[in-house]
Amino acid sequence: MRNPARIYRIVNLFARLWQMQPDSRFFQLIEWVNEMAKESFKKDDLFFVEDDDLKIFLDNLIKQQENKKQ
């Protein structure tokens, strides 16, 4: 069984990204992350991306966005 704690770790990363872009609507945020992830993972279908890999991607995306603000 997968660790249920992963849910909050990933959802909290999405929340951090959304707070960085508060004018975005939820599905705008999801679509933006989806397009960035497709490019990063070099896949059109992200169905099989593991949660640990997604977490690493989201951590890096947050760092990129923080660096842009500086």
C-alpha positions in Angstrom: 0.0 0.0 0.0 1.2 3.5 -0.8 1.9 5.8 2.0 -1.1 8.1 2.5 1.1 10.9 3.8 2.2 11.5 0.2 -1.2 13.0 -0.5 -0.7 15.9 1.8 2.9 16.4 0.8 1.9 16.8 -2.9 -1.3 18.8 -2.2 0.7 21.2 -0.1 3.1 21.7 -2.9 0.2 22.6 -5.2 -1.0 25.0 -2.5 2.4 26.7 -2.4 2.4 27.1 -6.2 -1.1 28.5 -6.1 -0.2 31.0 -3.5 2.6 32.2 -5.8 -0.1 32.8 -8.5 -3.2 33.8 -6.5 -4.9 35.3 -9.6 -5.0 31.9 -11.3 -8.0 29.7 -11.1 -7.5 26.1 -9.9 -7.7 24.5 -13.3 -5.4 27.1 -14.8 -2.8 26.2 -12.2 -3.3 22.4 -12.9 -3.0 22.9 -16.7 0.1 25.0 -16.3 1.7 22.4 -14.0 0.6 19.7 -16.4 2.2 21.4 -19.4 5.4 22.0 -17.4 5.5 18.4 -16.2 5.0 17.0 -19.7 8.0 18.9 -20.9 10.1 17.9 -17.9 9.2 14.2 -18.0 9.2 14.2 -21.8 5.9 12.4 -21.8 2.5 13.4 -23.3 0.7 11.1 -20.8 1.6 11.6 -17.1 -0.6 8.8 -15.9 2.3 6.6 -14.8 4.5 9.2 -13.2 5.3 8.1 -9.7 4.3 10.4 -6.8 7.9 10.6 -5.6 8.9 11.9 -9.0 6.1 14.4 -9.1 7.1 15.7 -5.6 10.7 16.3 -6.9 9.3 18.0 -10.0 7.0 20.3 -7.9 9.8 21.1 -5.4 12.0 22.2 -8.3 9.2 24.2 -9.9 8.6 26.0 -6.6 12.3 26.8 -6.4 12.3 28.1 -10.0 9.3 30.4 -9.3 10.9 31.7 -6.1 14.1 32.5 -8.0 12.1 34.4 -10.6 10.7 36.7 -7.9 14.1 37.6 -6.6 
